[in-house]
């Protein structure tokens, strides 16, 4: 069976057993800050286990794309570890339990997938007699093929110390003694012989704070089956990299690099795995950066690029493999087709940037090894190696191999300690965080979903469902209403403000936030308001700030027009990478790899305004998500959409996007569009800030005021102001140059006096003196001239420039070559005694003092240090 057939067979099997098919959630979890990426099949269902929302179904089946980097060091080196993987999962929320899960999966593996029952081994939690008996009595597994394991291996949870938890049962496939001949090895051990093909979690307990496990009210099933490992077993392979999920990519690497697979397996495995992960993650709009998700992607790119470098590739290469991933994955994940151009451009851009970094990393490694060898060192410190590995992406094996060429060993223990610390940080970042509320809510009416009517209405009469005050803040509260016209901040659009009124009580709504199915209103509390909020009979009138909403609507629709204009002017690779829609302005982040030219900026601005002047209708309709994607509606990758009902916002003749925000009825209501700023926010990501409507008019009025003031100050017309300003800048530059020349002459005129201060020792001149210099470049020039005039010698010059005290050290070439004196080494020795820092080269070094008052002390110490270094061997200074 191919991987596509394995996926489909799994889905069909569980749909026949009344499971609702739930499409894969994005790799970027929606509304879950506890995770960088979706790392398991159960992640999209966390809220159902936590009881945070009403259950839309009792049984679910999914094929979930996942990304996990906690075991990144094992990727490519073992036959079963990867970063991007697919998890086949079926789930029960208070419905069926252990027996059905075990019996169904046995049928799936043996009858549907055709695995040899004699090669399957089950594991159970050591105290789970119920699961053991199902495997033993109902499935008929012999006792020697059922392994009892401890809590570390076969007990899940609880997350956060309390809450849902339960035992696990796993199913292993025996690849045979030819993989591992050890007769004592068994399933659950660290071995490649027994491959875990399924993990069945049975949440059945509710762990209390005192450690007791009470029965869970709605016990469930959480099953995870790794597609890559299952494909390996079904296709008769001993490595996931030999399956149809990886092998076509590896063949492409072999062809491009013109090197054989044998002997280069690890490098090729890493490249194939990382390109799969990058194709999906970059396609969702995540971009490489130095923090968070972006850092994970940048690390994957660099690890893969280093492997390509080791294979002899000296050009951007990874982006050429993207089409191979798209070809394999387009059927189950059509979104990879839509994201292809963005992935290719981002990868190529990042590879080109890293090319120089890689050369730099090799240079840093050489400098480190040279310094260690010169100092008589024998080992490369583990923390130094880890910096090269973590920051520059150099494999630790490569560092060790190059170090061996220098006669040095690598402190592998120190490196592993640093690596483990990083893994702990990574695990903490991807840990399951409980959804339990930290606020103490006071229930008024038992409602868990807010009915939002704000698309049609701007005011309504309603009741309070519940409210809560943050600890220590008696002047504010979160209020949840049964229905509301207030838009809760989401999708980049800010929340509404306005008022809640009941009788004589008026609450100012400062903000509104959407949390799952609720809209929470952040209100200021006047005296006595709590009693009114607590009254179940009280009715409230909820009214939004209509003027503010009108401005927000205009800016939101303008972002849709802007994205259409950007794609029309720059290309289809442009995709939204973030946005802010506020009453004062809009901010739109998009994928692009160069600054906009003046002509592009004008063209984009003009195109948006042409769309505004058309006064085109803005239409809203609903459909299934699949229908929207088929019809070419733009979706924001990384956003989670309901599979059965999505909201489509169409600007006639311009664009159609999935969007939950508020919009104008026709584009003419936007009233005009102006770009304020355009710039970079990260590699491959640009940002436009713009205004429209009344905000645009206010901005133009402000600009006109500045222009009038500038005209008056320059004594000219607005039209002639640029020419006048250019003339004044020329005059200023000329005057600065004349002043600089005058100062240089003053400094250089002191050269004779400086040379007169020089002392002689062992045939060389030396001096340490305070000088006057208006800038660091002038100080350097003085140092150059002094070194030329010294003949053979060394000097230290100190000066105060502004609030900073600077030291300059110069050494003539003969003393560098014959006596081994270096300006940078001398400077470090000098500042070490008085609190400072500095560095440079052998002939000149520059540094500074933390305390300017110690300049005289530094120069006195410098003179003694220079004398000591120039003293003949055996003679004291």
Secondary structure, 3 states (H helix, E strand, C coil): CCHHHHHHHHHHHHHCCCCEECCCCCCCCCCCCCCCCCCCCCHHHHHHHHCCCCCCCCEEEEEEEEECCCCHHHCCCCCCCCCEEEEEEEEEECCCCHHHHHHHHHHHHHHHCCCCHHHEEEEEECCCHHHHHHHHHHHCCCHHHEEEECHHHHEEECCCCCEEEEEEEEEEEECCCCCCCCCCCCCCCCCCCEEEEEEEECCCEEECCCCCEEECCCCEEEEEEEHHHHHHHHCCCCCHHHCCCCHHHHHHHHHHHCCCCCCCHHHHHHHHHHHHHHHHHHHCCCCCCCCHHHHHHHHHHHHHHHHHHHCCCCCCCHHHHHHHHHHHHCCCCCHHHHCHHHHHHHHHHHHHHHHHHHHHHHHHHHHHHHHHHHCCCCEECHHHHHHHHHHHCCCHHHHHHHHHHCCCEECHHHHHHHHHHHHHHHHHHCCCCCCCCCCCCEECCCCCCCEECCCCCCEEEECEEEEECCCCCCCEEEEEECEECCCCEECCECCCCEEEEECCEEEEEEEEEEECCEEEEEEECCCCHHHHHHCCCCCEEEEECHHHHHHHHHHHHHHHHHHHHHHHHHCCCCCEEEEEECCCCEEEEEECCCCCCHHHHHHHHHHHHHHHHCCCEEEEEEECHHHHHHCCCECCCCCCCCCCCEEEEEECCCEEEECCCCCCCEHHHHCCEEEEEEEEEECCEEEEEEEECHHHHHHHHHHHHHHHHHHHHHCCCCCCHHHHHHHHHHHHHHHHHHHHHHHHHHHHHCHHHHHHHCEEECCEEEEEEECCCCCHHHHHHHHHHHHHHHCCEEEEEEEEECCEEEEEEEECHHHHHHHCCCHHHHHHHHHHCCCEEEEECCCEEEEEECCHHHHHHHHHHHHHHHHHHHCCCCCCC
